[in-house]
Amino acid sequence: MHNALRKSLLLLASALLAFMVASLFLQVIAREFRWSVDWTEETGRFSFITMVFIAAAYGTLTRSHLRVSVFSDAIASRIGARPMAFFHTIVVLGFAAVMVVFSAFNFTDGLRYPNISPALGFNQNFLFAAMCAGFVMIFLLHLQDLLTLIRGGMIDE
């Protein structure tokens, strides 16, 4: 299951990055030849924003996200790695839960009060759906970590 999810997230994030680069490359070329392609800036921005949240879920799944562990390692050396893992997991779970609620609220609010992009006519509030999906995946992955800790196992940090 994790392997299929990992491959899917990597493929989606890679496709979004490639699309963003292609859009921005086209924008640079269009400026040189004075072509009117207003939509390239918006597609580049929208694909970048979506890619960030998909890549954040991928980083959480593969445990390759940036982590500053100076303080947590110092505390873990005194109280143990297990209590520190519980604390870290609960903090990230709480943050992810808050962000899921925030992004879901903004998404539904954006359906009532759309923020339409000028070139594409796209409701920019749909980007909150990508944010919500990314944080839902992060929440579920850390919930799985919490269950592992409760059962007596240890998670790889």
VOGU-3710 file (C-alpha; in Angstrom, 3 decimals, decimal comma):
1> mhnalrksll> 0,000/0,000/0,000  2,734/2,446/0,983  4,701/1,637/-2,153  1,762/2,390/-4,473  0,983/5,606/-2,591  4,653/6,628/-2,668  4,885/6,047/-6,427  1,588/7,845/-7,079  2,547/10,896/-5,048  5,992/11,054/-6,655
11> llasallafm> 4,506/10,735/-10,131  1,893/13,414/-9,478  4,387/15,843/-7,915  6,839/15,237/-10,762  4,149/15,811/-13,392  3,095/19,049/-11,704  6,711/20,235/-11,538  7,248/19,416/-15,222  4,028/21,223/-16,149  5,071/24,274/-14,125
21> vaslflqvia> 8,497/24,389/-15,783  6,951/23,986/-19,247  4,443/26,786/-18,559  7,094/29,164/-17,321  9,449/28,250/-20,184  6,673/29,014/-22,640  6,111/32,327/-20,860  9,789/33,280/-21,273  9,748/32,320/-24,964  6,474/34,187/-25,494
31> refrwsvdwt> 7,953/37,374/-24,037  10,824/37,208/-26,518  8,474/36,913/-29,471  5,824/39,219/-27,988  3,172/36,502/-27,979  0,182/36,924/-25,718  0,020/33,893/-23,418  -1,341/35,322/-20,179  -2,439/31,923/-18,920  1,123/30,591/-18,486
41> eetgrfsfit> 1,739/32,560/-15,295  -1,448/31,232/-13,732  -0,906/27,613/-14,759  2,655/27,751/-13,450  1,517/29,209/-10,135  -1,415/26,815/-9,707  0,662/23,740/-10,517  3,397/24,915/-8,120  0,947/25,396/-5,246  -0,622/21,976/-5,839
51> mvfiaaaygt> 2,800/20,341/-6,142  3,894/21,747/-2,775  1,102/19,987/-0,888  1,471/16,724/-2,800  5,242/16,806/-2,230  4,700/17,532/1,486  2,641/14,348/1,761  5,344/12,477/-0,172  8,021/13,844/2,157  6,002/12,731/5,168
61> ltrshlrvsv> 5,461/9,266/3,720  9,138/8,752/2,905  10,332/10,574/6,034  12,483/12,782/3,842  11,109/16,103/5,049  13,429/18,667/6,586  13,698/18,275/10,323  15,706/20,227/12,856  16,371/17,749/15,612  18,892/19,459/17,869
71> fsdaiasrig> 16,381/20,145/20,644  14,352/16,972/20,255  17,515/14,832/20,282  18,758/16,596/23,408  15,434/16,068/25,173  15,191/12,474/23,906  18,599/11,692/25,395  17,195/12,638/28,822  13,628/11,304/28,699  13,917/8,675/25,981
81> arpmaffhti> 13,155/8,459/22,292  9,673/6,979/22,769  8,131/9,887/24,735  9,715/12,309/22,283  8,240/10,363/19,349  4,801/10,514/21,023  5,143/14,268/21,537  6,320/14,899/17,983  3,572/12,745/16,480  0,825/14,406/18,524
91> vvlgfaavmv> 2,051/17,917/17,652  2,145/17,136/13,924  -1,261/15,407/14,128  -2,737/18,493/15,771  -1,186/20,840/13,218  -2,362/18,682/10,304  -5,885/18,504/11,761  -6,050/22,290/12,116  -4,830/22,739/8,549  -7,389/20,226/7,218
101> vfsafnftdg> -10,200/22,154/8,922  -8,793/25,518/7,773  -8,359/24,439/4,155  -11,756/22,701/4,028  -13,429/25,828/5,421  -11,660/28,037/2,880  -12,538/25,654/0,065  -16,263/25,630/0,913  -16,224/29,373/1,516  -14,578/29,787/-1,886
111> lrypnispal> -17,440/27,945/-3,526  -19,852/30,567/-2,206  -17,527/33,517/-2,879  -15,300/32,544/-5,813  -11,976/34,223/-6,469  -11,712/33,955/-10,252  -8,331/34,171/-11,961  -8,265/36,739/-14,763  -6,657/34,709/-17,567  -8,120/31,229/-17,068
121> gfnqnflfaa> -11,377/32,072/-15,311  -10,451/29,459/-12,684  -11,810/29,631/-9,133  -8,536/29,922/-7,230  -10,176/28,647/-4,059  -10,054/25,148/-5,582  -6,378/25,193/-4,605  -7,539/24,737/-1,018  -8,699/21,259/-2,078  -5,058/20,378/-2,849
131> mcagfvmifl> -4,041/21,797/0,517  -6,748/19,796/2,252  -5,783/16,579/0,436  -2,115/17,020/1,311  -2,803/17,613/4,983  -5,328/14,751/5,141  -2,576/12,422/3,902  -0,097/13,870/6,401  -2,665/13,454/9,192  -3,387/9,841/8,253
141> lhlqdlltli> 0,306/8,956/8,016  0,994/10,400/11,472  -2,137/8,735/12,834  -0,635/5,458/11,654  2,593/6,406/13,487  0,614/7,126/16,646  -1,097/3,741/16,461  2,311/2,080/16,016  3,579/3,865/19,134  0,483/2,945/21,145
151> rggmide> 0,920/-0,715/20,177  4,470/-0,622/21,553  6,369/-0,234/18,307  8,795/2,495/17,380  8,698/4,714/14,317  11,711/5,535/12,196  12,565/9,207/12,438
//
